């Protein structure tokens, strides 16, 4: 068996991964940025971690405000997710660009995205630089999911947007689900 070297694209070896839309705001500006590098970090206290480049407008707003939203889009929003990742929020209102509707959060000032199926409202807990990204750790102040989509485990109605590579997105194939 032979192997191909893919040094630059190695992160895609550990995809697909859940794609979320991070929302951040400061003063009169807000933005949306897609994130595929996100994970739970602690149950108690409830912490979530993500990797974000310092050059992103979302990073600037997040650090200034000390808070952010994590929005879980369904697969049918993949085109809008892609548009958010290929446009800078410094020069373009991504809500206007995509048609996403702002939704008022309960514990943070950053907006949430109405079309999403689940949300985390987070306060900045830690920010550390590692290579070309910052590890952003958020304390989860509130976690919500649309009624009927989540119970003791995910079900067929829960169709999160998974990022495979570049502009390719997919959903879980519930027909191949196996309990072991």
N, C-alpha and C positions, 0 to 999 in steps of 0.2 A: 504494500500500500504506500502511495506517495502522498505528500502533504504540500499544500500551497501556503506560502508565507503571506499573511494578511496583517502585518504589524499595525498599520494605521487604522484598520477597521476592526480591531479585536473586540471592542465593546459589543458588536453585533453578534458575536458568538454566544453571548448570554441573553439574547433577546429571543422571543418577543417579551416585551415588558409593558406593564400597564402605563398608558400615557395619561397624564393629568395636565390640567391647565392651571398654572400658578397665576393668581391675580394679586396685584400689589397696587397700592396707591399712596400718594403723598401730596398734601395740599389739594390742588385742583387737577392733578394728573393721575391717570390709572393706566394699567396695561395688562395684557394677557401673554403668557409665554408657555409653550408646551414643554413638558418635562417627562422624559422616559427613565431617568435615573432617580428613582425615589424608593424609599423603603421604610418600614416601621423600625424604630431604633430601640424603643423601650415601652413596656406596658404601664409601668408605674415608676416615675411619672410618664404620662403618655407623650412620647416623642416620635417625630417623623423626621427623616433626613433626606435631603436632595442635594444634587450637585448642580451648580449654576455658575456660569462664567461671569466674572466681575464686569465685563464689558456690556452685559445685557442691561437694558433699561429697567427691567424688572428687578434686577439685583440692586440698582441704585434706589429705586422706590422702596423696596423691602427693607434695606438697611436704614434709610431715613425714617421710615414709619415704625419699624420694629415689629411688623406683622405681615401676614399674607394669608391668602386663601388657596386651598387645594381643591380643585373641581374635577370630578371624574366624568369625562364626556362619554356618551354612548358611541358605538361605531358609526352610526348614521351621521355623526358630526365630523367625520375624518377630514373632509375637504376644508372645513373651517379651522380645524386643528392645524392642518398643513399651512393654511394661509397665515395663521398666527405665528408660525415658526419661520416663515420666509419673508416677514415684514418687520421692520423695526417700529417699536412703539414710541420711539423718540419723535418720529415724524408723522406717524399715522395713528389715528384712534382705531384700535383693533376691534372695539365693539361696533363702531360704525362700519368698518371694513367687512366684518363677517356677518353682521346682523345679530350677533349674540346679545341677549338682553341682560342688563345689569340687575342683580337681585341684592337687596339689602341683607347684609350679614347681621347676626345677633350679637357677636362678641368682638368683632373687628370692624374697622372703617373701610377696609378694602372691599370692593364689591365681589359678589359671587356671580356665577353664570347660570341663569335660569334654565337653560337647555340641558344642563348636566344632571346626572343621576345620583351623585353623592358629593359630599362636601366635608372638608376639614377647615376649621377656623383656627389659625395658629398665631402664636406670639413667638418672635425670634428668641431662641434659647441660646444658640451658639453660632458662630460664623468663623470658620478656619480655612485658610488658604492651603490647597494641596495641588501642586502643579498648575495646570491651566484652568482649574475650577476651584470654587469655594464649596466647602461642605456646609450647608445651611441646615441647622437643626431647629425645628419648630416644636414648641409645646402645644399639643392639641387641646384647645380650649373647648371645642364643640365638634362632634362628628355626627353627620346626618346623612340618611339615604332616603330616597323617595319610597313612599309606602308600597309594600308588596314586593320589593325587589331583593330584599335581604332578610334572611331569618337565621337559622343556625348554620346554614351554608348557602353558597350562591346557588341560584337556580337559572333556568333557561331565560327568564325575563330580564336578568341582569346581563347586559351585553356591553361590557366596557371596551373601549378602543385600545387595542394592543398595537404597539409600534414594532414592526419587524425590521425594517431597514429603509433608509432614505424616505421615499414617499409611499411606502407600503404599510398598510395597516390591516389587521385582521381581528377576528373575534374568537372566543373560545368555541370549539366544536363540542357541544354538549352531547352529541351522539357518541363521541369517543371517550366520554368520561368513564373512569373506572374507579371503583372503591376497592381497596386492598386491605 
